[in-house]
Amino acid sequence: MKETRLGEFEEVVMLLVGILGDEEAYAFRIADEFKSQTGRSGSIGAVHSTLSRLEGKGFLSSEMGKATAARGGRRKRIYTITAFGQKVLTASRDFKMSLWQQYPALAIEKLNYGM
Amino acid sequence: MKRKNHIPPKLAHRFLTWFLRDDLAEEVQGDLEEQFYRELDITSPFRARLNYCYQVVNYLRPFAIGKSRSIQLIYYAMFQNYFKIGWRNLLKYRNYSIINILGLSIGFGATLLLLLIINYENSYDKFHADHDNLYRVATRDADGNISDLIVTPQIPLMREEYPDIIGATRFFDGWSILQYDDTYALTGYHIVDPDFADMFNFRALKGNIKEALSTRDQMILTVSFAEKLFGSDDPMGQTVSIVDEDLHFTVAAIVEDPPKNSSLKFEVLIPWANAPSWLDVDQAGNWYNTFMTGYVRLSLHAKPEQTEEKLRAFVQDHFLEERKSSQIALLPLSDEHFRLTNNKRIISILGIIAVAILLISCLNFMNLSISQLLGRTKEIGVRKVMGSKRGQLVNQFTIEGLIISLFAIVIGIMTVYSILPKVNTYFSFDIRIGLMENLSILYFIAAICLFTLLICTLWPSVALSGLKPVNSMKGVITSKKSGGYFRKGLIVLQFSSSILLIVGTVVIWSQVQFMKNRDLKFSGDHVVSMLSWPELFKDADKTKQELIALRDQLENETLVKSATLTECVPGSYNENYNGFQSVDSVESKSVSLRQTTVDHKYFDTFKMKIVYGRNFSQANESDKQTVIINETAMKAFGWTDIDDKQLRSGGGAQIYNVIGVVEDYYYQSLKRSIQPVIHFYNPEVTTRLAVRLDPDRLREGIAMLESKWNKMDPYEPFDYSFVDETFDALYKEQERLGTTSSLFSLIAIIIAGLGLFSITSYTIRLRKKEIGIRKVLGASMWSIIVNLSGTFGVLILSSFVLVCPLIYLLSDAFLKDFTYRITLSPWIFIAGGAMVFLTAMLIVSVQSGKAAMENPVNALRDE
């Protein structure tokens, strides 16, 4: 059975792939977006490694894009979420939602003010 | 603006491309570059560069690192294509291919054979488990001369007194007739000490060597001798007698015949306990007569040099006064074969030849491959343009080379395998190639194969695959500058090796001829000699008298010029020395003289000249106390005449009158110098009968001798040899070397010739148009031939000049082995060089002649 759980970083990367869409979801853009969305810096290598791992698990698929003059004529590898990846992502969100729904309201208050 | 001035840090970029998987290269480089220029826009160039480096380092992750190279597809189809193209090229340039394969296989085979021979020669006596610690005992006199025979009591005493010596045995050889039932066989027997069993690893088939040697009256036979004596009977436990010693033995063990690569050869071993009294008891206090072979085994930690030092005390304790200046020498058994045959240098010469031939044929192969591939520059260009990588071109050419060289290697190995039996007979070797016998030889063969393959195939393909596509498409052969020199260098190297081999062969042959043709100061032609111990006949006492009568009677035969009974004939003098002192001289310097016993007819029969005094006379009974010495001995005593000169033998009271001096004649190979010799007189010595026959009626003479011989009832059939032939056989080793090296030099020059042939024909093909134009512009045929041949002529001349000093050094080293040697005249060099030069020029001019006669239209019309 393949590993279908998602780590936090993996989940964010997948979400970013979805957000960036067909033209923009390549390693550099994703890493850039990750930085601007989270404020944390992540190297392109780290993102790329996660992307290729997710592709290996079948959550993402990739294709070489068209050549552009911008990067010395080199092509980009564009990632898209597969149907299976979509399912895993949804499952992950649903699981967390269900957890939140069981969470006592009072505790939320505590959490908010406690720290 | 900013962008143009800045590019990502080169080092980091190169590092990235080095480790990054090929299939990721494009996207990653793109991403990083995009990042870099973005950073450049928002921060400083320095920070951008720093960031680039940071990103590169961050790509050092398992998924990105270049395992890809091995994952890459093996282009099966491409390999198929390489084979196909290789095969087609092989067939297309059929002549080149045949020359190439032939040259390489001859070269490879020759090298392999030589290496097998060398390996065999090195294997002598190595089959004893402890061969590193076994030594032959010898004495080294003050001048450094080695005498390898020792006195009888020395070995047991050394064993007793020196704890470093953990084994010691004498190895006395006697000849006698052995009898079992009514079968008689003449054989050499050896008397050995019990330690023999532990020191040497001869394999017992039946019985136990150690037990047999430590028990009285027991005997060990080799398997083939047992067959000779016993036929199909079981020899174990049977009784065998030595007839003339009246000794009787029980056969207690049967051993395998000593292997051919053993220096110790024997058929029969007898324990020392049974040594006859003349050998054992009578010799117990004899410290002057050296005639014994002895071996010792040192303990693991003992160094031979140190032991030799320690043994100085032994010399002081036991040796006779006049021999106290000498020293006991321990000669390693592993070197014994080389010492005896004196062919260590020969082996290194063969080694040089082997390397030279392999080198010549590999260079040849390389040269041919390169020039052939140069004809395919267009193909290389097209392949490169079509996207072939350098590695792929290397693959292709390597595979083509592999096809040819594998062919050659297989042919070479098969040839060697099939001629090996003949080689074994010629050299009386016992070389075997087989999994069981010698795994190391197989490794050896594999190593040479690999070497050949590497040199021959990988190198040219690497060199050629580097051609620039544009140039090669244009058909510009870039080799005109650098590659041309390289190929010329190869030709020079090749011809240097050939000249070296040829001149070397001439030197060896001249030396052999020189030795054979030298005036030996005695005449052995038409003199037959035969071993004539009375013990070889059924009635020994009667035969002794008969032999003496026969000698005197032969004088009157018309078929016979002269006959003598003697102990030895020239070419087979015993290594029997004794020290002698002049009686009247005050400072009684002892001289070691080589001893031999002759009768009064000896010097006449061999036509040796008595230069002072007179010959022995039968009429004079007192002559039995007289001796004749040779000129060298006279010089050694410092005499100018022999009036009233007397000699006293070392260790004995016996005094001899010197009545004559014989001119120095050569009684042994010219490799060694003439030693002082003393001839004792005994008219009844009957070890050998030597008869000078009428040269015109040799056959009748021999038939007459045979019939007389058979009348005396011998055990063994009549057997004779001509003294001159026996003497010439002393140069067998040199002659064999001469034959071997001429043969292999011939091979070398054939290979070099083949190489030159194809190189010239290739070069001429390249210059076809040039020749055509020259002809059109009015060049004569001769000027073209001279023009074409000139280049090669210069190359060969320069190789001659280059190699001459090397030849001189090597031949000088070879000749150092010989006491009487030729002087190296420049003519030998010039002759060898001229031979190579003429052969080469013949090859070249025939080809250039062909090219020069060609119709220029054919050359100039293109496509």
Contacts between the chains, C-beta under 8 A, distances in Angstrom:
chain1	res1	chain2	res2	distance
A	26	B	27	7.1
A	26	B	31	6.8
A	27	B	27	7.1
A	27	B	28	7.6
A	27	B	31	4.9
A	28	B	30	7.9
A	28	B	31	3.9
A	28	B	32	7.6
A	28	B	34	5.1
A	28	B	35	5.4
A	31	B	35	7.9
A	32	B	35	7.8
A	32	B	38	7.7
A	43	B	54	6.8
A	43	B	55	5.7
A	43	B	58	3.7
A	44	B	28	7.9
A	44	B	31	5.4
A	44	B	32	6.6
A	44	B	35	6.2
A	44	B	55	5.3
A	44	B	58	7.0
A	44	B	59	7.6
A	45	B	55	6.4
A	45	B	57	8.0
A	45	B	58	3.5
A	45	B	59	4.0
A	45	B	60	7.5
A	45	B	61	5.9
A	45	B	64	7.0
A	46	B	58	6.2
A	46	B	61	7.8
A	48	B	28	7.0
A	48	B	31	7.5
A	48	B	59	7.3
A	48	B	63	8.0
A	48	B	64	7.1
A	49	B	61	4.6
A	49	B	63	5.3
A	49	B	64	7.0
A	52	B	63	5.1
A	53	B	63	7.1
A	64	B	26	7.7
A	64	B	27	7.2
A	70	B	34	6.7
A	71	B	29	8.0
A	71	B	30	4.1
A	71	B	31	7.7
A	71	B	33	5.1
A	71	B	34	5.0
A	72	B	29	7.6
A	72	B	30	7.0
A	72	B	33	5.9
A	74	B	26	5.0
A	74	B	27	7.1
A	74	B	29	5.9
A	74	B	30	3.4
A	74	B	33	7.3
A	75	B	26	5.9
A	75	B	27	6.7
A	75	B	30	6.8
A	76	B	27	6.1
A	76	B	30	6.0
A	76	B	31	7.4
A	77	B	27	4.2
